[in-house]
Structure formats: structure tokens, C-alpha cells
Amino acid sequence: MERGGTKPDTYAITCILHACACNGSLEAGKDVHCIRENNMESNLFVCNPLMDMYAKCGSMEDALSVFSQMHVRDIVPSKPWLEDLVSWTVMIAGNGMHGYGREAVAAFNSMRDSGIEPDEVAFISILYVCSHSGLVDERWRIDRDMKLAEKVAEHNFELEPENTGYYVLLANIYSEAERWEEVKKLRGENEQTPLKEEARL
């Protein structure tokens, strides 16, 4: 493409990085990074796939370097938190992928400290990381965060009201905290949704 005089745009670069990530082609991914380095860090739509490529190819050091050098997010002015959330989630999942459970938890905490609340993807990612890294205490501390759990569950109920998993997860969190009235209320809401009988609470 470049030899023919056509300059690859954001979408082409993203596709190449995705291919590199899927095949574990770290050197090819680095070549793309070097070629387009002049404007990479100012384009979040490229930075996140670049971080993901480095993480999936086993180079968390490079992923962290890209994350640290990213410029002010201005691609979606109305939702700057959304882009930050994706970047943080990539770092959380990437650390967990390579067994760096405590680093993933630290990233999760830093994300929240910066004022960005996790969505369902980030929430599930950190619980997965804690489970597979043996971080039982950290996992329970994040299940017991009522405000966070309710916020994520409310969002998921709106998107997929028929999905039983979200009801069960929130009910388990309420039960753990011995908030029986909330469990009872959730059961009532659950009965009003078109769920399979065997999946009801």
C-alpha cells in the first residue's frame, strides 16, 4: 500500500495491529509502530489497539510505555471518559493475561482514583484476573463494593434485561452483605422478566 503511494489511515493501521495481535507477531507490530510513530500517540483509536497488540504478544513493558505516552483524549469530546476507560481496561486485562494480578488490581484502583468508573467489561475483567491470580481477598473486596455493583448491574439490566447472569451476580453480592430485602426485591424483578424457568433465582 505504501509502496504504491497510498498512506494507510487509522482503520488500516488498526486492522494490521489486530492481525499482529491475533498471530502474536510482535516484530511486525513493532514495525507498524515505528513507521507510524509520529502521530500514533495522538490518535487514541490507534493507541488502544497498539496497547492490545503489545499485551497479547507478551510485551507489557511496551504496552505500558504506549499507555504512559498517550496524549490528551480529544477524539470524542462528549465522552472523554469512554476512551480512558477502554485504555485502562486494556491495561487491566493485559496484566491479568500474563499473571500480573496485583498490577492489574493496582491499575483498576488507579482508574477509579482518577474518577473513571468501570463498566461491565472492566468489572468482569478484574474479577477474572483476581480469580485466576488467586487474589481472593481483592476479589471479594471488589464484589462487596455495593455502589459499584449496583451501577454495573443497572447498566446491564438496561442493555440485556433477559440475561440471568447479572441478576444472579447482584443477588449473590446482596446475600454476602446480608441485605435480604434487596435480594427479595431482586427476586421479584427477576420474576417479571422473560427468563427460562431453570435459570430463575
Secondary structure, DSSP 8 states (H G I E B T S, - for coil): -TTTT----HHHHHHHHHHHHHHT-HHHHHHHHHHTHHHHTT-HHHHHHHHHHHHHTT-HHHHHHHHHH-----SSTT-HHHHHHHHHHHHHHHHHHTT-HHHHHHHHHHHHHTT----HHHHHHHHHHHHHHT-HHHHHHHHT-HHHHHHHHHHHHHH-TT-HHHHHHHHHHHHHTT-HHHHHHHHHHHHTS---GGG--
